[in-house]
Amino acid sequence: MKILFVVSEVEDLVKTGGLADVGKSLPLALKALGHEVIIVMPYYQQLAHRFNAPDYCERQVLFSGNKGYEFAVKEIHIENVQVLAVDYPEFFDRKGLYTDSYHAYHDNAERFAFFANAALQTAKAVGFQPNIIHCNDWHTALTPYFVSIDDSGFFAHAKTVFTIHNGAYQGTHKFSEISYLQPHYQLHSQLDGDALNFVKMGIRYANKINAVSPNYAQELLSPLGSHYLYEEFNRRRNDVSGILNGCDYTQWDPTTDTNIAKNYDHTDLTGKQHCKRDLQQQVGLPEDKNIPIIGMVCRLTEQKGFAFLMPVLELLLRHQFQLIIIGTGDPEISQALRTAAEKHQSKFAFIEDFSVRTAHMIEAGSDFFLMPSLFEPCGLNQMYSLAYGTLPIVRAVGGLKDTVTDWADDPESATGFVFAEPSPEALLACVQRALLFYYEMPEAFESTQKKAMLSRFTWEGAAKQYEELYLEAL
């Protein structure tokens, strides 16, 4: 198949979150299966500074009303996959992808409405006639609409797939302020008042809709988990499915990881003890190989479960363990964590920062990894944790439910600890269960670590499922 993969960020080029991991790994895996894949993304300032790429084809022009949007197409490669980047400096020659570090750009709707159409024009410009146009999140959600109104015949046999990586971000904007879309009178019937919801458009116009885990797909089809889009999803129920993201084990492998103090594997965990001691030294906690460490690496946002953690943090810290949290985000959360860390200096280290090296050190040096998320479409950190023999403590939502098996439910295939109820009390009880397991059943704990390390969630497996989804769409 010929696959046009339309995405707003790609790992190793530009990244703000997990979307970029998929933007790189899935096209590479599809290419490895023998498909012809081209990625289309914006040519951001960061890309221009790094690559200074030449024009790949003639300059293109899109017209909207009386205005012409003239843009260039730049070529970059990520491993063996061609990336075509839409170069329209007025929209993309900026320091950030979506924000100026503090606030979302006021014209994000305009920028990505243009990009959703420019991606199709790029395919035409290079003569790439796709079977599948795979769009990702709200930034590209208008592409299926533009396919539906294209009268050139170029996309007559193409089908569209729209993947939702995080349904909470929907791209809702005032239609009257999106000048690029003003000539599209047919969109007036799609508005809520004067608001155009990009994700709604993706759901309505794409041939297939999928989420980044089977359980998250089920949540999107429920009134509670649909991010207020229940009617939209329910109307397309037969076209909604979930495919679990893969994990890039070339970057997350304790046997080869250069960011950790000592490599180790599931047959010999002594290296993990070295990593634990190194982590305690690095964050300034007392060195003690016998005390369990619970690590947490995440954005400091409500989504990540801080409404469950903060009310019981003091109660938790009465127990015999060390807690390490690294992340940036909500100033109120960071201030509360800072205050608690100052009060409990021998038990709790909070690092208001993020670095790849520290994230790897926490995965390797911790005994448990905490992810009490309010919702979690797929989640990657629990997959990294499993690979490093660091047992996840998670809430039973989205991809967390799909990837972690609770010891109480199935000791034979258990890989961590899971709680369902969205409450501080349920989180506290789950952590207490995990600590009791560590102290009272050391042999079972080590055997569970080894089992966890053999878990595998590969991009090859995910790509084969996407292949089936594409064929279903066709």
C-alpha positions in Angstrom: 0.0 0.0 0.0 1.0 3.6 -0.4 0.5 5.4 2.9 0.5 9.2 3.4 1.2 9.6 7.1 0.1 13.1 8.2 1.4 14.2 11.6 2.4 17.4 13.5 5.6 16.0 15.2 8.1 13.2 14.7 10.6 11.8 17.2 14.3 12.7 16.4 13.0 15.7 14.4 10.8 17.7 16.7 8.9 16.4 19.8 6.6 17.7 22.5 5.1 14.3 23.6 4.2 10.7 22.8 2.6 11.7 19.5 6.1 12.1 18.1 7.1 8.6 19.1 4.3 7.2 17.0 5.1 9.7 14.2 8.5 8.0 13.8 8.0 4.4 14.9 4.8 3.5 13.1 5.9 4.7 9.6 9.3 2.9 10.1 7.4 -0.3 11.1 5.0 0.0 8.1 8.0 0.5 5.8 9.6 -2.6 7.2 6.4 -4.6 6.3 6.9 -3.6 2.7 4.6 -0.6 2.3 5.5 2.7 0.7 5.3 5.4 3.3 5.7 9.2 3.1 5.4 11.4 6.3 4.1 14.9 5.8 4.7 17.4 8.7 5.2 21.2 9.1 8.6 22.6 8.5 9.1 24.2 11.9 11.8 26.7 12.8 13.7 23.9 14.7 13.8 21.8 11.5 14.9 24.8 9.4 17.8 25.5 11.8 18.9 21.9 11.9 18.6 20.8 8.3 18.3 23.9 6.1 16.7 21.5 3.6 16.5 22.4 -0.1 13.1 22.6 -1.9 12.1 19.1 -3.1 9.7 20.2 -5.8 8.1 23.4 -7.3 6.6 25.8 -4.9 2.9 25.2 -4.3 -0.1 27.5 -3.9 -3.3 26.9 -2.1 -6.1 29.5 -2.6 -8.7 30.3 0.0 -11.0 33.1 -0.9 -8.9 36.0 -2.3 -5.7 34.9 -0.6 -3.0 32.6 -2.0 -0.9 30.6 0.4 2.4 29.9 -1.3 4.6 27.3 0.3 7.7 25.2 -0.3 8.1 21.4 0.3 11.3 20.4 2.0 12.7 16.9 2.1 14.2 15.2 5.1 14.8 11.5 5.9 14.2 9.7 9.1 16.2 6.4 8.7 14.8 5.0 5.4 11.5 6.9 5.4 11.0 10.1 3.4 9.6 13.1 5.3 8.1 16.0 3.3 7.9 19.2 5.3 5.4 22.0 4.5 7.4 25.3 4.6 5.1 28.2 5.2 7.1 30.6 7.4 4.2 32.8 8.4 2.8 29.8 10.3 5.7 27.6 11.2 8.8 29.8 11.5 8.3 30.2 15.3 10.2 29.1 18.4 7.6 26.6 19.5 5.4 24.0 17.8 2.0 25.0 19.3 2.9 27.5 22.0 5.4 30.3 22.9 6.3 28.3 26.0 3.5 29.9 28.0 0.5 30.4 25.8 -1.0 28.5 22.8 -0.5 30.5 19.5 -3.7 32.5 18.9 -3.8 31.3 15.3 -3.3 27.5 15.9 -6.6 26.8 14.2 -5.6 28.7 11.1 -2.1 27.1 11.0 -3.3 23.5 11.2 -6.4 24.0 9.0 -3.9 25.2 6.3 -1.5 22.3 7.1 -4.3 19.7 6.9 -5.0 20.8 3.3 -1.3 21.5 2.4 -0.5 17.8 3.2 -2.8 16.7 0.4 -1.4 19.3 -2.0 2.1 18.0 -1.1 1.1 14.5 -2.1 -0.2 15.9 -5.4 2.9 17.9 -6.0 5.2 14.9 -5.8 2.8 12.5 -7.5 2.3 10.3 -4.5 -1.2 8.8 -4.9 -2.0 7.1 -1.6 -4.3 4.2 -0.8 -4.4 5.3 2.8 -4.1 8.8 4.4 -3.4 8.3 8.0 -4.1 11.4 10.1 -3.1 12.0 13.8 -4.8 14.0 16.5 -6.6 17.4 16.1 -3.8 19.1 14.2 -4.6 16.9 11.1 -8.3 16.1 11.8 -9.5 18.3 8.9 -7.6 16.3 6.3 -10.4 13.8 5.8 -12.8 16.7 5.2 -10.5 18.2 2.6 -10.2 14.7 0.9 -14.0 14.6 0.8 -14.3 17.9 -1.1 -11.3 17.3 -3.4 -12.7 17.2 -7.0 -9.4 16.5 -8.7 -9.8 12.8 -8.7 -6.3 12.3 -7.3 -7.7 10.9 -4.0 -10.6 9.0 -5.6 -9.4 5.6 -4.3 -7.9 6.8 -1.1 -9.3 6.1 2.4 -8.7 8.0 5.5 -7.8 6.8 9.0 -7.9 9.2 12.0 -6.0 8.2 15.1 -6.8 9.8 18.4 -3.8 9.9 20.7 -5.5 12.1 23.3 -9.1 13.0 23.0 -9.0 15.7 25.6 -7.2 18.0 23.1 -9.9 18.6 20.4 -8.8 21.9 18.7 -12.0 23.8 19.4 -11.8 27.4 17.9 -14.1 30.2 16.8 -14.9 29.5 13.1 -15.2 33.3 12.4 -11.5 33.6 13.4 -10.2 30.9 11.0 -9.9 32.9 7.8 -8.5 29.9 5.9 -11.8 28.2 6.2 -14.2 31.1 5.6 -15.0 30.1 2.0 -16.1 26.7 3.2 -19.8 27.5 3.7 -20.7 23.9 4.1 -18.9 23.9 7.4 -21.5 26.2 8.9 -23.7 23.2 9.5 -20.9 21.5 11.5 -20.5 24.3 14.1 -21.6 24.5 17.7 -22.6 28.1 17.8 -19.5 29.7 16.3 -17.1 26.9 17.4 -15.5 24.4 15.1 -14.2 21.3 16.8 -11.4 19.7 14.7 -11.6 16.3 16.3 -15.4 16.2 15.7 -14.6 16.8 12.0 -12.1 13.9 12.0 -14.7 11.6 13.5 -17.3 12.7 11.0 -15.3 12.5 7.8 -12.6 9.8 8.3 -13.4 6.3 7.0 -11.9 4.7 10.1 -11.3 6.1 13.6 -8.9 4.4 16.0 -7.4 5.1 19.5 -4.0 4.2 20.7 -5.1 1.3 22.9 -8.1 -1.1 22.8 -9.3 0.0 26.3 -9.1 3.7 25.4 -11.3 3.0 22.3 -13.9 1.4 24.6 -13.7 4.4 27.0 -14.3 6.8 24.0 -17.5 4.9 23.3 -18.7 5.5 26.8 -20.5 8.6 28.2 -17.9 9.0 30.9 -14.7 8.5 28.9 -15.6 10.2 25.7 -14.3 13.7 26.6 -17.9 15.0 25.9 -18.0 13.5 22.4 -20.1 10.4 23.2 -22.7 11.1 20.5 -20.1 11.6 17.8 -18.2 8.4 18.7 -21.4 6.4 19.2 -22.7 7.4 15.8 -19.5 5.9 14.3 -19.3 3.0 16.7 -18.8 0.4 14.0 -15.7 2.3 12.7 -14.0 2.8 16.0 -11.2 0.5 17.1 -8.1 0.5 19.3 -4.5 -0.5 18.5 -1.9 -0.4 21.3 1.1 1.7 20.6 4.5 -0.1 20.5 7.5 0.6 22.6 10.9 1.5 21.1 13.1 -1.1 22.8 16.2 0.2 20.9 16.0 3.2 23.3 14.6 1.5 26.3 16.7 -1.6 27.0 18.5 -2.2 30.3 21.0 -4.5 28.7 22.4 -1.7 26.4 21.2 1.6 28.0 24.2 4.0 28.3 22.2 6.4 30.6 22.3 4.0 33.6 25.0 3.0 36.1 25.1 -0.7 35.2 23.4 -2.8 32.5 21.4 -5.8 33.5 18.9 -8.3 32.2 16.1 -10.6 33.4 18.5 -13.4 34.2 20.6 -11.3 36.7 19.2 -8.3 38.5 22.4 -7.4 40.4 23.0 -4.4 38.0 19.7 -3.0 39.0 21.0 -2.7 42.6 23.9 -0.6 41.2 21.3 1.6 39.4 19.4 2.0 42.6 22.4 3.1 44.6 23.4 5.5 41.8 19.9 7.0 41.7 19.8 7.6 45.5 23.2 9.3 45.2 22.1 11.5 42.3 18.9 12.7 43.9 20.3 13.1 47.5 18.4 10.3 49.2 20.0 8.0 51.8 21.7 5.0 50.2 19.8 1.9 51.3 19.4 -1.2 49.1 16.7 -2.6 51.2 14.2 0.3 51.0 11.9 0.3 48.0 11.9 3.3 45.7 8.8 4.5 43.9 9.6 6.6 40.9 7.3 8.9 38.8 8.2 10.8 35.6 5.4 12.8 34.0 3.9 16.2 33.2 2.5 17.8 36.4 -1.1 17.9 35.2 -4.5 16.8 36.5 -4.5 14.0 33.8 -1.6 12.3 35.5 -3.5 11.7 38.7 -2.2 14.3 41.1 -5.8 14.9 42.4 -5.5 11.3 43.7 -1.9 11.6 44.9 -1.7 14.9 46.7 -4.5 14.4 49.3 -2.8 11.2 50.6 0.9 12.2 50.0 1.5 12.8 53.8 -0.1 9.5 54.7 2.0 7.7 52.1 5.2 9.2 53.3 4.6 7.6 56.8 5.5 4.3 55.1 9.0 2.9 54.7 9.9 3.8 51.1 11.6 6.5 49.1 9.6 8.6 46.5 11.2 10.3 43.5 9.1 12.5 41.2 10.5 14.3 38.1 8.5 16.6 35.9 7.3 20.1 35.1 3.9 21.7 34.6 1.2 23.1 36.8 2.8 25.6 39.2 0.4 24.7 42.1 1.3 21.0 41.9 5.0 21.7 41.7 4.9 24.1 44.7 3.0 21.4 46.8 5.5 18.8 45.8 8.4 21.1 46.6 7.0 21.8 50.0 6.5 18.1 50.8 10.0 17.2 49.5 11.6 19.9 51.8 9.6 18.5 54.8 10.6 14.8 54.0 14.1 15.2 52.8 15.2 11.6 53.7 12.2 10.1 51.9 11.1 12.3 49.0 13.0 13.9 46.2 11.2 16.2 43.7 13.1 17.4 40.6 11.3 20.1 38.7 12.9 19.4 35.4 13.1 16.8 32.7 16.1 15.1 31.1 16.2 11.8 29.1 19.1 10.6 31.3 17.3 11.2 34.6 14.2 9.5 33.2 16.3 6.4 32.3 18.0 6.5 35.7 14.6 6.5 37.5 13.3 3.6 35.4 16.4 1.5 36.1 16.9 2.5 39.8 13.3 2.3 41.1 11.5 -0.7 42.3 8.0 0.6 41.4 6.8 3.2 38.9 3.7 5.2 39.7 1.1 6.2 37.1 -2.3 6.9 38.8 -3.7 8.6 35.8 -7.2 10.2 35.5 -7.1 8.9 31.9 -4.2 7.5 29.8 -4.9 6.8 26.1 -1.9 4.5 25.8 1.0 5.4 28.1 4.6 4.5 27.4 6.3 4.8 30.8 4.6 1.7 32.1 6.1 -0.2 29.1 9.5 1.2 29.8 9.1 0.3 33.5 8.2 -3.3 32.7 11.3 -3.6 30.4 13.5 -2.4 33.4 11.9 -4.7 36.0 10.3 -1.8 37.7 6.8 -2.8 38.6 4.1 -0.3 37.6 1.5 0.9 40.0 -1.3 2.2 37.7 -5.0 3.0 37.5 -7.1 0.7 35.3 -7.6 3.2 32.5 -6.7 3.2 28.8 -3.5 1.5 27.8 -2.5 1.1 31.4 -5.3 -1.5 31.8 -4.2 -3.2 28.6 -0.5 -3.6 29.6 -0.3 -4.2 33.4 -1.7 -7.3 35.1 -2.4 -7.0 38.9 -0.7 -9.5 41.2 -4.0 -10.0 43.1 -5.9 -10.9 39.9 -3.4 -13.3 38.4 -0.2 -14.1 40.3 1.1 -16.4 37.6 1.2 -13.6 34.9 1.2 -10.5 37.1 3.4 -7.6 36.1 2.4 -4.9 38.6 -0.4 -3.4 40.7 -3.6 -1.9 39.5 -6.5 0.1 41.1 -9.7 1.1 39.5 -11.6 3.6 41.6 -10.6 7.3 40.8 -10.0 8.2 44.5 -7.0 9.0 46.8 -8.1 6.2 49.1 -7.8 3.6 46.2 -4.4 4.9 45.3 -3.2 4.7 48.9 -4.5 1.1 49.3 -2.8 0.1 46.0 0.6 1.5 47.0 0.3 -0.1 50.4 -0.4 -3.5 48.7 2.7 -3.0 46.6 5.0 -2.1 49.6 3.6 -5.1 51.5 4.4 -7.4 48.6 8.0 -6.0 48.4 8.7 -6.5 52.1 6.8 -9.8 52.8 7.3 -11.7 49.5 10.8 -10.9 48.2 11.1 -14.0 46.1 7.7 -13.4 44.5 8.7 -9.8 44.0 11.9 -10.7 42.1 10.1 -13.4 40.0 7.4 -10.8 39.1 10.2 -8.3 38.1 11.7 -11.0 35.7 8.3 -11.7 34.2 7.7 -8.0 33.7 11.0 -7.7 31.8 9.9 -10.3 29.3 6.8 -8.3 28.4 7.0 -7.0 24.8 4.8 -4.4 23.0 6.4 -4.1 19.6 5.8 -1.7 16.8 6.0 -4.6 14.4 2.9 -6.1 16.1 1.1 -2.7 16.1 2.0 -2.1 12.4 0.5 -5.5 11.4 -2.8 -4.4 13.2 -2.7 -1.1 11.3 -2.2 -3.0 8.1 -5.4 -4.9 8.8 -7.2 -1.7 9.7 -6.1 -0.1 6.4 -7.3 -3.2 4.4 -10.6 -3.0 6.2 -10.9 0.7 5.2 -10.1 -0.1 1.6 
